[in-house]
């Protein structure tokens, strides 16, 4: 059992795919959408994050939904394009690169989002049963807790388990790496969760 895919693609092609996926992931859709709709700079609202949860704090639900879908879509598209060009090694690299692009976008001085939507889109494109299980974990957790950050932490932490259940196990290393980054980006949320002061959805 190997926790990584076989790396058969030429290194130069992998580098090009990785760069392209990173640049795609770097597109800050939350910021673009809120500015296009005249909602201001989302970085000056709420938590200052560029993701869908903070866009929702503008009060514009369609803007938040569009941000969610586009942030998920950029991860999924990067994976699907890379897989069509090369193979599974390129697809996983593209997923990681687009995720890093969202977290550390070159266009915003490497200060990006927390990566939850992009994580889910990446999982769905790499292995849809795993992605659906992660989405279900998110939905169940948010239903029980009404806390977005708790849902994100649960969904990301569950990904490696779902890879074991549904396969492929060659995704496990990537799932663990992405989950670790999600948890790292949620460090302030984790502190508030432990203190009992994390706000609930809609607050």
C-alpha positions in Angstrom: 0.0 0.0 0.0 1.4 3.3 -1.1 0.2 6.6 0.2 1.5 8.6 -2.8 0.8 8.1 -6.5 3.5 6.9 -8.8 5.4 9.9 -10.2 5.8 9.0 -13.9 5.3 12.5 -15.5 8.3 14.4 -16.7 9.6 16.8 -14.0 9.4 19.8 -16.4 5.8 19.1 -17.3 5.0 18.7 -13.6 6.6 22.1 -12.9 4.6 23.8 -15.6 1.3 22.1 -14.4 2.1 23.1 -10.8 2.8 26.7 -11.7 -0.4 27.0 -13.8 -2.5 25.4 -11.0 -0.9 27.7 -8.4 -1.8 30.8 -10.5 -5.4 29.6 -11.0 -5.7 28.9 -7.3 -4.4 32.4 -6.6 -7.4 34.1 -8.2 -9.2 35.7 -5.2 -12.8 35.2 -6.3 -14.2 36.5 -3.0 -12.4 39.8 -3.4 -13.3 40.1 -7.1 -17.0 39.3 -6.6 -17.5 41.7 -3.7 -15.8 44.5 -5.5 -17.8 43.8 -8.7 -21.0 44.0 -6.7 -20.0 47.2 -4.9 -19.8 45.4 -1.5 -16.4 46.9 -0.7 -13.2 45.2 0.1 -14.0 41.9 1.8 -10.6 42.0 3.6 -12.0 45.0 5.6 -15.1 43.1 6.7 -15.6 40.6 9.5 -12.6 38.3 9.8 -10.9 39.9 6.8 -10.8 36.5 5.0 -11.5 36.3 1.3 -13.5 33.1 1.5 -17.2 32.4 1.2 -18.0 32.5 5.0 -16.7 36.0 5.3 -18.3 37.1 2.0 -21.6 36.0 3.6 -21.0 38.6 6.3 -21.7 41.3 3.7 -25.3 40.1 3.8 -25.2 39.1 0.1 -25.9 35.3 -0.1 -25.6 35.0 -3.9 -22.1 36.6 -3.6 -21.2 34.1 -0.9 -22.5 31.2 -3.0 -20.7 32.3 -6.1 -17.4 32.6 -4.1 -18.0 29.1 -2.7 -18.5 27.6 -6.1 -15.7 29.4 -7.8 -13.2 28.7 -5.0 -14.2 25.0 -5.2 -14.2 25.1 -8.9 -10.6 26.3 -9.3 -9.3 23.4 -7.3 -11.4 20.9 -9.3 -10.6 22.4 -12.7 -6.8 22.4 -11.9 -7.1 18.7 -11.0 -9.1 17.7 -14.1 -6.9 19.6 -16.5 -3.8 18.2 -15.1 -5.2 14.7 -15.2 -6.2 15.1 -18.8 -2.7 16.3 -19.7 -0.6 13.9 -17.7 -1.8 11.5 -15.0 -2.7 11.0 -11.4 0.7 12.4 -10.1 0.0 15.6 -12.1 -3.6 15.7 -10.8 -2.5 15.5 -7.2 0.3 18.1 -7.7 -2.2 20.4 -9.3 -4.6 20.0 -6.4 -1.9 20.9 -3.9 -0.6 23.8 -6.0 -4.1 25.3 -6.5 -4.7 25.0 -2.8 -1.5 26.7 -1.9 -2.4 29.4 -4.5 -5.6 30.1 -2.6 -3.8 30.2 0.8 -0.9 32.2 -0.4 -2.0 34.2 -3.6 0.8 36.0 -5.3 -1.7 38.8 -6.3 -2.5 39.6 -2.6 1.0 39.5 -1.1 0.6 35.8 -0.3 -2.2 36.6 2.2 -5.2 34.5 1.1 -8.1 32.4 2.4 -8.4 29.3 4.6 -8.9 26.9 1.7 -12.0 25.0 2.7 -13.9 25.3 -0.5 -10.8 24.7 -2.6 -10.0 21.7 -0.5 -13.5 20.2 -1.1 -13.4 21.0 -4.8 -10.0 19.3 -5.0 -11.2 16.2 -3.2 -14.3 15.9 -5.4 -12.2 16.1 -8.6 -9.6 13.6 -7.4 -12.0 11.0 -6.1 -15.7 12.0 -6.0 -16.7 9.5 -3.3 -14.1 10.9 -1.0 -15.2 14.5 -1.9 -18.8 13.7 -1.3 -18.0 12.1 2.1 -16.0 15.2 3.1 -18.9 17.4 2.0 -21.3 15.2 4.0 -19.0 15.5 7.0 -19.1 19.3 6.7 -22.9 19.4 6.4 -23.5 17.1 9.4 -21.0 19.0 11.5 -22.5 22.4 10.7 -26.0 21.1 11.3 -24.9 19.9 14.7 -22.7 22.8 15.8 -23.8 25.7 13.6 -20.1 26.6 13.5 -18.5 26.9 10.1 -14.9 26.5 11.4 -15.7 23.3 13.3 -17.3 21.9 10.1 -14.1 22.8 8.1 -11.9 21.1 10.6 -14.0 18.0 10.8 -14.3 17.7 7.0 -10.6 18.1 6.4 -9.6 15.8 9.2 -11.9 13.1 7.9 -10.4 13.1 4.3 -7.7 10.6 5.0 -10.2 8.2 6.6 -12.5 8.5 3.6 -9.5 7.7 1.3 -9.1 4.5 3.3 -12.7 3.6 3.0 -13.4 4.5 -0.6 -9.9 4.7 -2.1 -7.5 5.5 -3.6 -5.1 5.1 -0.7 -2.5 6.9 -2.9 -4.4 10.1 -2.0 -3.8 9.8 1.7 -0.6 11.7 1.9 -2.1 14.6 0.0 -5.3 14.5 2.1 -3.2 14.7 5.3 -1.1 17.6 3.9 -4.1 19.6 2.9 -5.9 18.9 6.2 -2.8 20.0 8.1 -2.8 23.3 6.2 -6.5 23.8 6.8 -6.0 23.3 10.5 -3.0 25.6 10.5 -5.0 28.4 8.8 -7.7 27.9 11.4 -5.5 28.3 14.4 -7.3 31.5 15.6 -10.6 29.7 15.2 -9.4 26.7 17.1 -8.4 29.0 20.0 -11.9 30.5 20.0 -13.5 27.1 19.8 -11.5 26.0 22.9 -12.5 29.2 24.6 -16.2 28.8 23.6 -16.2 32.1 21.8 -16.3 31.1 18.2 -19.3 32.7 16.5 -22.0 30.6 14.9 -23.1 30.8 11.3 -25.1 33.9 10.6 -23.9 35.7 13.7 
